Amino acid sequence: MKALWLASWYPSKNDLLTGDFFQRHAHAASLHHEIHVLHIKRDDAISGTVDKSFNQQANLSETIILYKPFLHVVKGAGTLFSAITWFALMKKEINQWMLQFGKPNIIHVKAAWKCGL
């Protein structure tokens, strides 16, 4: 079975512990299924506007995208642009993944807030 996991919490290079359980769950599930994890998170500490990393281990692939929204230093505008940027990146990555690998058999949402919208 081919599964696409959308994770609101997942370890990233600037936050190694958040979502550790989800990563361990993905490793365990990948013993029997093809799992792709997509995690997109705001990170104002990155140097550019988008930092994308990809990791493949046997049946588990992880795409982690960190982004800095436009006007990130302006509180209200930063929050609005963050939501728009997150949604655009999520839609783009899901579409690219489906073009490359086809439709998943299942989409699994981990920590639904944001990803489940």
Buried (B, 14 or more C-beta within 10 A) or exposed (E): EBBBBBBBBBBBEEBEEBBEEBBEBBBEBBEEBBBBBBBBBBBEEBEEEEBEEEEEEEBBBBBBBBBBBBEBEEEEEBBBBBBEBBEEBBEEBBEEBEEEEEEBEEBBBBBEEBBEE
